[in-house]
Amino acid sequence: MKVITQAPRSSIFLKIVLTFLALLIPLYALNLYMNESGQETVRKEIVGSMNAKVELYVSLIESDFQRVIKLIEAYVNDVDLMKLSTAVDVMSDIERTDTILALKSKLDLVKSSNSFVYNVTAFIPLLNRSVTSNDDAISAFDEQAFKALSATTNRYESPYLLWQDRLFISVPYPEPPAPGRKEPVFLLTVEVSKPALRDALRQFTNNGETAILTGNRLPWSIAADNGLPGAEEAVFQRRSGSVQSETLAVGGNQYLVIDKSSDKLDTTLTILMPESAAFGSLERYRWWMLLLTLMSVVVVVSFSLSLYRIIQRPLRTLMRSFNKVEQGNLNLVVQYPLKDEFGFLFNRFNAMVRQLNVLVHEVYEHKYRVRLAELRHLQSQINPHFLYNSFFILHRMASLQDHDNIVRFTKYLGDYFQFITRDGMDEIPLEMEVKYARTYTEIQSFRFGSRIRSEFGGLPSGLDNCLVPRLILQPLIENAYNYGLENKMKDGWIGVGFRLEPDTLIVSVEDNGEELDEGRLQELRQRLLDPDKQTESTGLINVHRRVQIKFGQGSGLVLSRGQSGGLLAELRLPIAKEVVDDASSVNRG
């Protein structure tokens, strides 16, 4: 016999406190470091993601305006525009009208090519008129606008002109003016559509963000339709030429500011994101971490005091001894040197273990017989509905004199009932179990025809002869037919699969039935949690109880909704390590 001797008494409270502190302080310090490092990493990732997003939006805006600039520059050499600018005096009225209309259609093409273009105008001094892409093809010549917009700009670095709070891109011809001329021969201008820019900026934002586009050299700004009051004034003062991020207070709230300057458009795109949206989850996590720390301290102190007051070393020794007995060690004797209450308990414990050692041999055989009887009883609970349907199908085929199918059907039926009524085998090879499950689906195909098809996956290599409880697969398939697919008029499907996990074989049966809802799924799961209380034993409960009686907790059925929308029943069967190793060797080979 194994003898456990109790060590001398010592201060329990001090040891418990020191032990807890020695364990918790390093863990807490490591967790705190990981938490802070993780938060910093997440913060950098958020800022980096925002930077990348702003750079992408700036690139999109640049691309749109560069296309517009190249298009109007190409029209500088347009034949119709040249005629109207230099030879209008020698043109007939009809020829002048046709040329103006042709130019108008080309300006319309520029306008329709980009949503950011509000209007395209050709100022022609010799004609003393302006041709526009608006409804009125020709309008009076605006001398003031012509002079203001004739200023020379670098269209690939700072293309905008600001006039009367409107943004323009202009192309004078010639550029620079010819010697002796103060004014260009004609002027092409594109007025930027501020509403279209506001709408684009609005599409760039979500989660309470605000987008603002500002000029670097010229004092103009455009904010999204959902812009934040006061944001333009705050952002206008901090325009820069490179990407940077910082916080900015607007309206009493803190915002993460990400901006990017465009060297091609002389603009800066700024996006303000509420810090609560960007880093709110991190802040909440920090507070939860602090609360968890305080609770941990309280729990450690309370637990240590409780242990000091109510659990002494002899009691812990007795508890460990009970655990050993529970694990099956019935040759245990616990010694306790003192003759007090605990001495009496230890003596009674030793007597109890001796008595258990005697009784266990007497009870074991009886318990084995009772469990075997329960297994037999559970195996016999097969739904008779299948038998009624089988005879009805047989009667129908006999009435139609379908002799070939009668031969096939009776052969399948005979094999199936021979299998389920065989009492001499509690366990059979997995390959045989699958074979008779296929036989069952062949029988059901006579009933359902093309309405329901079944698919069987391949067995894991090396598990063909693995012994499993008999009749564990067919009830799962029967459940799919009866409850998942019986009312499905077409395209029914049942899939049977097998996969091997460490020490466990998982057999899955899935259907694409439309009858399963969350309420029904929860009801089935609840019935599996306590199958002993069920008055009606269905196929699922039958299989679940038998497997748990055979293998214990951790085995049995797990129910969920499959990818096809129907019920997915996964049967977990523990497999001996040697079998798993053999299967793995076969797969490697």
C-alpha positions as CSV (number, residue, x, y, z in Angstrom):
1,M,0.0,0.0,0.0
2,K,1.0,3.6,-0.6
3,V,1.4,5.7,2.5
4,I,0.9,9.5,2.6
5,T,2.5,11.2,5.6
6,Q,1.5,14.7,6.6
7,A,4.2,17.3,6.9
8,P,4.5,19.4,10.0
9,R,2.3,22.5,10.3
10,S,3.4,25.9,9.2
11,S,1.9,29.3,8.5
12,I,-0.7,28.7,5.7
13,F,-1.8,32.3,5.2
14,L,1.7,33.7,4.6
15,K,2.5,30.8,2.1
16,I,-0.7,31.3,0.3
17,V,-0.3,35.1,-0.1
18,L,3.4,34.7,-1.2
19,T,2.5,32.0,-3.6
20,F,-0.3,34.0,-5.2
21,L,1.9,37.1,-5.5
22,A,4.8,35.1,-6.9
23,L,2.4,33.7,-9.6
24,L,0.3,36.7,-10.3
25,I,2.9,39.5,-10.3
26,P,5.0,38.2,-13.2
27,L,1.8,37.2,-15.1
28,Y,0.3,40.6,-14.5
29,A,3.5,42.4,-15.5
30,L,3.7,40.4,-18.7
31,N,0.1,40.9,-19.5
32,L,0.4,44.7,-18.9
33,Y,3.4,44.8,-21.2
34,M,1.7,42.8,-23.9
35,N,-1.4,45.0,-23.5
36,E,0.5,48.3,-23.8
37,S,2.5,46.9,-26.7
38,G,-0.6,45.6,-28.4
39,Q,-2.4,49.0,-28.0
40,E,0.6,50.8,-29.4
41,T,0.7,48.5,-32.4
42,V,-3.0,48.8,-33.0
43,R,-2.7,52.6,-32.8
44,K,0.1,52.6,-35.3
45,E,-1.9,50.3,-37.6
46,I,-5.0,52.5,-37.4
47,V,-2.9,55.6,-38.2
48,G,-1.1,53.8,-41.0
49,S,-4.4,52.7,-42.5
50,M,-5.8,56.2,-42.4
51,N,-2.7,57.6,-44.0
52,A,-2.9,55.0,-46.8
53,K,-6.6,55.8,-47.3
54,V,-6.0,59.6,-47.5
55,E,-3.1,59.0,-50.0
56,L,-5.4,56.9,-52.1
57,Y,-8.1,59.6,-52.1
58,V,-5.6,62.3,-53.0
59,S,-4.3,60.1,-55.9
60,L,-7.9,59.7,-57.2
61,I,-8.5,63.5,-57.1
62,E,-5.2,64.2,-58.8
63,S,-5.9,61.6,-61.5
64,D,-9.3,63.2,-62.3
65,F,-8.0,66.8,-62.5
66,Q,-4.9,65.8,-64.5
67,R,-7.2,64.2,-67.1
68,V,-9.2,67.4,-67.3
69,I,-6.1,69.6,-67.7
70,K,-4.7,67.4,-70.4
71,L,-8.0,67.4,-72.2
72,I,-8.4,71.2,-72.3
73,E,-4.7,71.7,-73.2
74,A,-5.4,69.4,-76.2
75,Y,-8.2,71.8,-77.3
76,V,-5.8,74.7,-77.6
77,N,-5.0,73.6,-81.1
78,D,-8.6,72.9,-82.0
79,V,-9.4,74.1,-85.6
80,D,-12.8,75.5,-84.7
81,L,-11.5,77.5,-81.8
82,M,-8.6,78.9,-84.0
83,K,-11.1,80.0,-86.7
84,L,-13.3,81.8,-84.2
85,S,-10.3,83.4,-82.6
86,T,-8.5,84.6,-85.7
87,A,-10.7,84.5,-88.8
88,V,-14.2,85.3,-87.6
89,D,-14.3,88.5,-89.7
90,V,-14.1,86.6,-93.0
91,M,-16.6,83.9,-92.0
92,S,-20.2,83.9,-93.1
93,D,-23.0,83.8,-90.6
94,I,-23.8,80.2,-91.3
95,E,-20.2,79.2,-91.1
96,R,-19.7,81.1,-87.9
97,T,-22.8,79.5,-86.4
98,D,-21.7,76.0,-87.4
99,T,-18.3,76.5,-86.0
100,I,-19.7,77.8,-82.7
101,L,-21.9,74.7,-82.4
102,A,-19.1,72.4,-83.2
103,L,-16.9,74.1,-80.5
104,K,-19.9,73.9,-78.1
105,S,-20.2,70.1,-78.6
106,K,-16.5,69.7,-77.8
107,L,-16.8,71.8,-74.6
108,D,-19.8,69.6,-73.6
109,L,-17.6,66.6,-74.1
110,V,-15.1,68.0,-71.6
111,K,-17.8,68.8,-69.1
112,S,-19.4,65.3,-69.3
113,S,-16.0,63.6,-69.0
114,N,-15.6,64.4,-65.3
115,S,-18.1,65.0,-62.5
116,F,-15.8,67.7,-61.0
117,V,-16.3,70.0,-64.0
118,Y,-19.2,72.5,-63.6
119,N,-18.7,74.5,-66.7
120,V,-16.2,74.9,-69.6
121,T,-15.9,78.3,-71.2
122,A,-13.9,79.6,-74.2
123,F,-13.4,83.4,-74.0
124,I,-12.9,84.7,-77.6
125,P,-12.1,88.5,-77.7
126,L,-12.2,88.8,-81.5
127,L,-15.8,87.3,-81.4
128,N,-16.6,89.4,-78.4
129,R,-18.5,86.4,-77.1
130,S,-17.9,83.4,-74.8
131,V,-18.8,79.9,-75.8
132,T,-19.8,77.7,-72.8
133,S,-20.9,74.1,-72.2
134,N,-24.0,75.4,-70.4
135,D,-27.4,75.5,-72.1
136,D,-26.8,78.9,-73.5
137,A,-24.1,78.0,-76.0
138,I,-22.9,81.6,-76.5
139,S,-22.9,84.4,-73.9
140,A,-21.7,88.0,-73.6
141,F,-18.0,88.5,-73.3
142,D,-17.1,89.1,-69.6
143,E,-14.1,91.4,-69.7
144,Q,-13.6,91.3,-65.9
145,A,-13.6,87.4,-65.8
146,F,-11.3,87.3,-68.9
147,K,-8.6,89.5,-67.4
148,A,-8.8,87.7,-64.0
149,L,-8.5,84.3,-65.4
150,S,-5.8,85.1,-68.0
151,A,-3.2,84.9,-65.3
152,T,-0.4,82.4,-66.1
153,T,-0.3,79.3,-63.8
154,N,1.7,76.2,-63.5
155,R,-1.0,73.7,-64.3
156,Y,1.0,70.7,-63.1
157,E,1.9,72.2,-59.7
158,S,-0.7,74.9,-58.9
159,P,-3.4,74.8,-61.5
160,Y,-6.2,76.7,-59.7
161,L,-7.3,80.3,-59.9
162,L,-9.7,81.8,-57.4
163,W,-12.2,84.4,-58.7
164,Q,-15.4,85.5,-56.9
165,D,-15.1,82.5,-54.5
166,R,-15.1,80.2,-57.5
167,L,-12.3,77.8,-58.6
168,F,-11.1,77.7,-62.2
169,I,-8.4,76.0,-64.2
170,S,-7.5,78.3,-67.2
171,V,-5.4,77.8,-70.4
172,P,-4.7,81.1,-72.2
173,Y,-3.4,81.0,-75.8
174,P,-0.7,81.8,-76.6
175,E,1.2,81.2,-73.3
176,P,3.1,83.3,-72.6
177,P,1.4,86.1,-74.6
178,A,3.1,86.9,-77.9
179,P,5.4,90.0,-78.1
180,G,3.4,93.2,-78.3
181,R,0.2,91.6,-77.0
182,K,-1.1,92.1,-73.5
183,E,-4.0,89.7,-73.8
184,P,-4.3,86.2,-75.1
185,V,-6.0,85.4,-78.4
186,F,-8.5,83.2,-76.5
187,L,-8.9,81.7,-73.1
188,L,-10.1,78.2,-72.1
189,T,-11.4,77.9,-68.5
190,V,-12.8,75.0,-66.5
191,E,-14.9,75.9,-63.5
192,V,-14.6,73.3,-60.7
193,S,-17.9,72.0,-59.3
194,K,-17.8,72.5,-55.6
195,P,-21.0,70.4,-55.0
196,A,-19.4,67.5,-56.8
197,L,-16.2,67.9,-54.7
198,R,-18.3,68.0,-51.5
199,D,-20.2,64.9,-52.5
200,A,-16.9,63.1,-53.3
201,L,-15.5,64.2,-49.9
202,R,-18.6,62.8,-48.2
203,Q,-18.1,59.5,-49.9
204,F,-14.5,59.4,-48.5
205,T,-15.8,59.4,-44.9
206,N,-17.7,57.2,-42.5
207,N,-18.0,56.6,-38.8
208,G,-18.4,60.3,-38.0
209,E,-15.3,61.4,-40.1
210,T,-15.0,64.8,-41.8
211,A,-13.1,65.4,-45.0
212,I,-11.8,68.9,-46.0
213,L,-9.9,69.9,-49.2
214,T,-7.9,73.2,-48.9
215,G,-5.7,75.2,-51.1
216,N,-2.1,75.6,-50.0
217,R,-1.3,79.0,-51.6
218,L,-4.8,80.3,-52.2
219,P,-7.3,80.8,-49.3
220,W,-10.0,78.4,-50.2
221,S,-11.5,75.2,-48.6
222,I,-14.2,72.7,-49.4
223,A,-15.7,70.4,-46.8
224,A,-17.9,67.4,-47.1
225,D,-21.7,67.8,-47.0
226,N,-21.6,66.1,-43.5
227,G,-18.8,68.4,-42.4
228,L,-18.1,69.3,-38.8
229,P,-18.9,72.9,-37.8
230,G,-15.7,74.8,-37.2
231,A,-13.5,72.1,-38.7
232,E,-12.5,74.2,-41.8
233,E,-11.2,77.1,-39.7
234,A,-9.2,74.7,-37.5
235,V,-7.7,72.8,-40.3
236,F,-7.0,75.8,-42.6
237,Q,-4.3,76.9,-40.2
238,R,-2.3,73.7,-40.2
239,R,-1.9,72.8,-43.9
240,S,1.3,71.0,-44.6
241,G,3.2,69.5,-47.5
242,S,3.6,66.0,-46.1
243,V,1.5,63.3,-44.4
244,Q,1.3,63.7,-40.7
245,S,-1.1,62.7,-37.9
246,E,-2.0,64.4,-34.7
247,T,-5.0,65.3,-32.6
248,L,-7.1,68.4,-33.0
249,A,-9.8,69.8,-30.7
250,V,-13.0,70.8,-32.6
251,G,-16.2,71.6,-30.8
252,G,-14.9,70.3,-27.5
253,N,-14.0,66.8,-29.0
254,Q,-10.7,65.4,-29.9
255,Y,-10.1,64.2,-33.5
256,L,-7.3,62.3,-35.1
257,V,-6.1,64.4,-38.1
258,I,-4.6,62.8,-41.2
259,D,-3.7,65.0,-44.1
260,K,-1.9,64.7,-47.4
261,S,-0.7,67.5,-49.6
262,S,-0.8,67.2,-53.4
263,D,2.3,68.6,-55.2
264,K,0.3,68.4,-58.5
265,L,-2.8,70.3,-57.4
266,D,-1.3,72.5,-54.6
267,T,-4.0,71.3,-52.3
268,T,-4.2,69.4,-49.0
269,L,-6.8,66.7,-48.2
270,T,-7.5,66.4,-44.5
271,I,-9.6,63.8,-42.8
272,L,-10.7,64.2,-39.1
273,M,-11.7,61.0,-37.4
274,P,-13.1,61.1,-33.8
275,E,-10.6,59.6,-31.4
276,S,-13.5,57.8,-29.7
277,A,-14.2,56.0,-33.0
278,A,-10.5,55.4,-33.7
279,F,-9.2,54.4,-30.3
280,G,-12.4,54.1,-28.2
281,S,-12.1,50.3,-28.0
282,L,-8.5,50.6,-26.8
283,E,-9.5,53.0,-24.1
284,R,-12.4,50.8,-22.9
285,Y,-10.0,47.9,-22.9
286,R,-7.6,49.9,-20.7
287,W,-10.4,50.6,-18.2
288,W,-11.4,46.9,-18.2
289,M,-7.8,46.0,-17.5
290,L,-7.7,48.3,-14.5
291,L,-11.0,46.9,-13.2
292,L,-9.7,43.4,-13.7
293,T,-6.6,44.2,-11.8
294,L,-8.5,45.6,-8.8
295,M,-10.9,42.6,-8.8
296,S,-7.9,40.3,-9.0
297,V,-6.3,41.9,-5.9
298,V,-9.6,41.6,-4.0
299,V,-10.1,38.0,-5.1
300,V,-6.6,37.0,-4.1
301,V,-6.9,38.6,-0.6
302,S,-10.3,37.2,0.0
303,F,-9.4,33.8,-1.2
304,S,-6.3,33.7,0.9
305,L,-8.2,34.7,4.0
306,S,-10.9,32.1,3.3
307,L,-8.4,29.4,2.9
308,Y,-6.6,30.4,6.1
309,R,-9.9,30.3,8.1
310,I,-11.6,27.2,6.8
311,I,-9.1,24.9,5.0
312,Q,-6.2,23.4,7.0
313,R,-3.5,21.1,5.8
314,P,-5.2,17.8,7.1
315,L,-8.3,18.7,5.2
316,R,-6.4,19.3,2.0
317,T,-4.6,16.0,2.5
318,L,-8.0,14.3,2.9
319,M,-9.3,16.0,-0.2
320,R,-6.3,14.8,-2.2
321,S,-6.9,11.3,-0.9
322,F,-10.5,11.4,-2.0
323,N,-9.4,12.5,-5.5
324,K,-7.0,9.5,-5.7
325,V,-9.8,7.2,-4.7
326,E,-12.1,8.8,-7.3
327,Q,-9.4,8.1,-9.9
328,G,-9.5,4.4,-8.9
329,N,-6.7,4.1,-6.4
330,L,-8.3,1.8,-3.7
331,N,-4.9,0.7,-2.1
332,L,-4.5,4.0,-0.4
333,V,-3.8,4.5,3.4
334,V,-3.5,8.0,4.9
335,Q,-1.7,8.4,8.2
336,Y,-2.3,11.2,10.6
337,P,-0.3,11.3,13.9
338,L,-2.8,13.2,16.1
339,K,-5.9,11.8,17.8
340,D,-8.3,14.6,17.2
341,E,-11.3,15.1,14.9
342,F,-9.2,14.9,11.8
343,G,-7.6,11.7,13.2
344,F,-11.1,10.2,13.5
345,L,-11.9,11.3,9.9
346,F,-8.7,9.8,8.5
347,N,-9.4,6.5,10.3
348,R,-12.9,6.4,8.9
349,F,-11.5,7.3,5.5
350,N,-9.1,4.3,5.6
351,A,-11.9,2.0,6.7
352,M,-14.1,3.3,3.9
353,V,-11.4,2.7,1.3
354,R,-11.0,-0.9,2.5
355,Q,-14.7,-1.5,2.3
356,L,-14.9,0.1,-1.2
357,N,-12.2,-2.2,-2.3
358,V,-14.4,-5.2,-1.3
359,L,-17.6,-3.8,-2.7
360,V,-16.2,-2.7,-6.0
361,H,-15.6,-6.2,-7.1
362,E,-19.1,-7.2,-6.2
363,V,-20.7,-4.2,-7.9
364,Y,-18.6,-4.2,-11.0
365,E,-20.2,-7.3,-12.6
366,H,-23.7,-6.2,-11.8
367,K,-23.0,-2.7,-13.1
368,Y,-21.6,-4.1,-16.3
369,R,-24.7,-6.3,-16.9
370,V,-27.0,-3.3,-16.3
371,R,-25.1,-1.1,-18.7
372,L,-25.1,-3.9,-21.3
373,A,-28.8,-4.3,-20.9
374,E,-29.3,-0.5,-21.4
375,L,-27.2,-0.7,-24.6
376,R,-29.4,-3.5,-25.9
377,H,-32.5,-1.5,-25.0
378,L,-31.3,1.7,-26.7
379,Q,-30.3,-0.3,-29.9
380,S,-33.8,-1.6,-30.2
381,Q,-35.4,1.9,-30.4
382,I,-35.6,2.1,-34.1
383,N,-38.4,4.1,-35.7
384,P,-41.0,1.7,-37.1
385,H,-42.1,4.4,-39.5
386,F,-39.4,3.2,-41.9
387,L,-40.8,-0.3,-41.9
388,Y,-44.3,1.0,-42.8
389,N,-43.0,3.1,-45.7
390,S,-40.9,0.2,-47.0
391,F,-44.0,-2.1,-47.2
392,F,-46.0,0.7,-48.9
393,I,-43.2,1.2,-51.5
394,L,-43.1,-2.6,-52.1
395,H,-46.9,-2.7,-52.5
396,R,-46.7,0.1,-55.0
397,M,-44.0,-1.6,-57.1
398,A,-45.9,-4.9,-57.0
399,S,-49.1,-3.1,-58.2
400,L,-47.1,-1.7,-61.1
401,Q,-45.4,-5.1,-61.7
402,D,-42.0,-3.4,-61.5
403,H,-40.2,-6.7,-61.0
404,D,-36.6,-5.5,-61.5
405,N,-37.0,-2.8,-58.8
406,I,-38.8,-5.2,-56.5
407,V,-35.8,-7.5,-56.7
408,R,-33.4,-4.7,-56.0
409,F,-35.6,-3.2,-53.3
410,T,-36.1,-6.5,-51.4
411,K,-32.4,-7.3,-51.6
412,Y,-31.5,-3.9,-50.0
413,L,-34.3,-4.4,-47.5
414,G,-33.2,-7.9,-46.5
415,D,-29.6,-6.8,-46.0
416,Y,-30.7,-3.8,-44.0
417,F,-32.9,-5.7,-41.6
418,Q,-30.4,-8.5,-41.3
419,F,-27.9,-5.9,-40.1
420,I,-30.1,-4.1,-37.6
421,T,-31.5,-7.2,-36.0
422,R,-28.2,-8.9,-35.5
423,D,-27.7,-9.0,-31.7
424,G,-24.4,-10.7,-31.5
425,M,-22.2,-7.8,-32.3
426,D,-22.0,-4.6,-30.3
427,E,-19.1,-3.2,-32.3
428,I,-18.4,-3.5,-36.0
429,P,-15.8,-2.2,-38.4
430,L,-16.4,1.4,-39.5
431,E,-16.4,0.2,-43.1
432,M,-19.3,-2.1,-42.5
433,E,-21.3,0.6,-40.6
434,V,-20.8,2.9,-43.6
435,K,-21.8,0.1,-46.0
436,Y,-25.2,-0.5,-44.4
437,A,-25.8,3.2,-44.1
438,R,-25.4,3.4,-47.9
439,T,-27.8,0.5,-48.1
440,Y,-30.3,2.6,-46.1
441,T,-29.9,5.5,-48.5
442,E,-30.4,3.2,-51.5
443,I,-33.7,2.1,-49.9
444,Q,-34.8,5.7,-49.3
445,S,-34.0,6.5,-53.0
446,F,-36.9,4.3,-54.0
447,R,-39.2,6.5,-51.8
448,F,-37.9,10.0,-52.7
449,G,-36.5,9.4,-56.2
450,S,-34.6,12.3,-57.6
451,R,-35.9,14.7,-54.9
452,I,-33.0,13.8,-52.5
453,R,-29.5,12.8,-53.3
454,S,-26.9,11.5,-50.9
455,E,-23.1,11.9,-50.9
456,F,-20.6,9.9,-48.9
457,G,-17.1,11.2,-48.3
458,G,-14.1,8.8,-48.2
459,L,-13.0,7.2,-45.0
460,P,-9.7,8.3,-43.5
461,S,-6.9,6.0,-44.5
462,G,-6.2,3.2,-42.1
463,L,-9.6,3.4,-40.3
464,D,-11.6,1.0,-42.4
465,N,-11.4,-1.7,-39.7
466,C,-11.7,0.6,-36.7
467,L,-14.4,-0.8,-34.4
468,V,-17.3,1.5,-33.7
469,P,-20.7,1.0,-32.0
470,R,-23.2,-0.6,-34.3
471,L,-26.1,1.6,-35.8
472,I,-24.6,5.0,-35.1
473,L,-24.7,6.4,-38.7
474,Q,-28.0,5.2,-40.1
475,P,-30.1,7.0,-37.4
476,L,-28.4,10.3,-38.2
477,I,-29.2,9.9,-41.9
478,E,-32.7,8.8,-41.1
479,N,-33.2,12.0,-39.0
480,A,-32.1,14.1,-42.0
481,Y,-34.7,12.3,-44.3
482,N,-37.6,12.5,-41.8
483,Y,-37.1,15.9,-40.3
484,G,-34.9,17.9,-42.6
485,L,-35.9,16.9,-46.2
486,E,-39.2,15.1,-46.1
487,N,-41.1,18.3,-47.3
488,K,-38.4,19.3,-49.8
489,M,-39.8,18.8,-53.3
490,K,-36.5,19.0,-55.2
491,D,-32.8,19.5,-54.9
492,G,-32.6,17.8,-51.5
493,W,-29.1,16.8,-50.4
494,I,-27.5,14.8,-47.6
495,G,-23.7,14.8,-47.1
496,V,-21.9,12.3,-45.0
497,G,-18.3,13.1,-44.2
498,F,-15.4,11.7,-42.1
499,R,-12.4,13.5,-40.7
500,L,-9.7,12.6,-38.2
501,E,-8.6,14.9,-35.4
502,P,-6.1,14.1,-32.6
503,D,-7.5,11.0,-30.8
504,T,-11.0,11.6,-32.2
505,L,-12.9,10.5,-35.3
506,I,-15.7,12.9,-36.4
507,V,-18.5,11.6,-38.5
508,S,-20.7,14.4,-39.9
509,V,-24.2,14.2,-41.5
510,E,-25.5,17.4,-43.1
511,D,-28.6,18.3,-45.0
512,N,-29.9,21.3,-46.9
513,G,-33.4,21.2,-45.4
514,E,-35.3,24.5,-44.9
515,E,-37.2,23.4,-41.8
516,L,-34.5,24.2,-39.2
517,D,-34.7,27.6,-37.3
518,E,-32.8,28.8,-34.3
519,G,-35.6,27.8,-31.9
520,R,-35.6,24.2,-33.2
521,L,-31.8,24.0,-33.1
522,Q,-31.7,25.2,-29.5
523,E,-34.4,22.7,-28.5
524,L,-32.4,19.8,-30.1
525,R,-29.2,20.9,-28.3
526,Q,-31.1,21.1,-25.0
527,R,-32.5,17.6,-25.4
528,L,-29.0,16.3,-26.0
529,L,-27.7,18.0,-22.8
530,D,-29.9,15.8,-20.6
531,P,-31.1,12.8,-22.7
532,D,-32.0,10.8,-19.7
533,K,-35.0,13.1,-19.0
534,Q,-36.5,12.7,-22.5
535,T,-39.7,10.6,-22.6
536,E,-39.4,10.1,-26.3
537,S,-36.1,8.7,-27.7
538,T,-35.4,9.9,-31.2
539,G,-32.6,8.7,-33.4
540,L,-30.3,11.6,-32.4
541,I,-30.9,11.0,-28.7
542,N,-30.5,7.3,-29.2
543,V,-27.1,7.6,-30.8
544,H,-25.9,10.3,-28.4
545,R,-26.8,8.2,-25.3
546,R,-25.2,5.1,-26.7
547,V,-22.0,6.8,-27.6
548,Q,-21.8,8.6,-24.2
549,I,-22.5,5.3,-22.3
550,K,-19.7,3.7,-24.3
551,F,-17.1,6.5,-24.3
552,G,-18.2,8.9,-21.6
553,Q,-18.2,12.7,-21.5
554,G,-16.5,14.5,-24.5
555,S,-18.1,12.1,-27.0
556,G,-21.5,12.1,-28.6
557,L,-23.3,14.5,-30.9
558,V,-22.6,18.2,-31.5
559,L,-25.4,20.0,-33.5
560,S,-25.1,23.2,-35.5
561,R,-26.3,24.9,-38.6
562,G,-24.4,23.7,-41.7
563,Q,-23.2,25.8,-44.6
564,S,-26.1,24.7,-46.7
565,G,-28.6,26.0,-44.1
566,G,-29.8,22.7,-42.8
567,L,-28.8,20.7,-39.7
568,L,-25.1,19.6,-39.3
569,A,-24.8,16.7,-36.8
570,E,-21.2,15.8,-35.9
571,L,-20.6,12.6,-34.0
572,R,-17.4,12.6,-31.9
573,L,-15.9,9.1,-31.4
574,P,-12.7,8.8,-29.3
575,I,-10.1,6.7,-31.1
576,A,-7.2,4.8,-29.4
577,K,-3.8,6.5,-29.9
578,E,-2.4,3.3,-31.6
579,V,-5.2,3.4,-34.2
580,V,-4.5,7.1,-34.9
581,D,-0.8,6.4,-35.2
582,D,-1.4,3.6,-37.6
583,A,-3.7,5.8,-39.7
584,S,-1.1,8.6,-39.7
585,S,1.5,6.1,-40.9
586,V,-0.7,5.0,-43.7
587,N,-1.3,8.6,-44.8
588,R,2.4,9.3,-44.7
589,G,3.2,6.2,-46.7
